[in-house]
């Protein structure tokens, strides 16, 4: 979530003409020793004066044997000359 906050702050500080309309990222989450325990996907989409942030987290690898779970969150709001709304 810190990455998404950083992306929003970055996009809000750059002139609108140079802002990307879509940013997608994927991560492998590891525990000590490099053992995979999860995967994460994050996306930022901007259309006009609205934006959407979506995060999907799911267990994977060694953790999935004990906990087969997924967590998804999404946020949508407006951006204007005063910032995020």
C-alpha positions in Angstrom: 0.0 0.0 0.0 2.9 2.4 0.5 3.8 1.9 -3.1 0.3 2.9 -4.2 0.4 6.0 -2.0 3.7 6.9 -3.5 2.3 6.5 -7.1 -0.7 8.7 -6.3 1.6 11.4 -4.8 3.9 11.2 -7.8 1.1 11.4 -10.3 -0.6 14.3 -8.5 2.6 16.4 -8.7 3.3 15.9 -12.4 1.5 17.9 -15.1 -1.6 16.0 -16.5 -0.2 15.7 -20.0 2.7 13.5 -18.9 0.9 11.3 -16.4 0.4 7.6 -17.3 -3.2 6.4 -17.5 -2.4 2.9 -16.3 0.3 1.4 -14.1 0.3 -2.3 -13.3 2.7 -4.1 -11.0 3.2 -7.7 -9.7 5.2 -8.8 -6.7 6.3 -12.1 -5.2 6.2 -11.9 -1.4 8.9 -13.9 0.4 9.7 -14.8 4.0 13.1 -15.2 5.6 15.3 -17.4 3.4 13.5 -16.4 0.2 10.6 -18.8 0.6 7.6 -17.6 -1.5 4.5 -17.1 0.7 2.4 -14.9 -1.5 1.8 -12.8 -4.6 0.5 -9.3 -5.0 -0.9 -7.3 -8.0 -1.5 -3.6 -7.9 -3.0 -1.3 -10.5 -3.5 2.4 -10.9 -5.9 3.6 -13.6 -6.8 7.2 -14.4 -9.6 8.2 -16.8 -10.1 11.9 -17.1 -10.5 13.3 -13.5 -11.1 9.9 -11.8 -8.7 7.3 -10.7 -8.9 3.8 -9.4 -6.5 1.7 -7.3 -6.8 -2.0 -7.0 -4.7 -4.4 -4.9 -5.0 -8.2 -4.9 -3.0 -10.2 -2.4 -3.1 -14.0 -2.3 -1.2 -16.7 -0.5 1.1 -18.9 -2.5 4.0 -21.3 -2.1 4.6 -22.7 1.3 1.9 -20.6 3.0 -0.8 -21.8 0.7 -0.6 -25.3 2.2 -1.8 -23.8 5.5 -3.8 -20.7 4.4 -5.4 -20.5 0.9 -6.7 -17.0 0.9 -7.1 -13.9 -1.2 -7.7 -10.3 -0.2 -8.8 -7.6 -2.8 -9.3 -3.9 -2.2 -10.3 -1.1 -4.6 -10.6 2.6 -4.2 -12.0 5.1 -6.7 -12.0 8.9 -6.4 -11.5 12.2 -8.3 -8.5 14.3 -9.0 -8.8 18.1 -9.5 -6.6 21.1 -9.3 -6.9 21.0 -5.5 -5.6 17.4 -5.4 -7.3 14.0 -4.6 -10.9 13.9 -3.5 
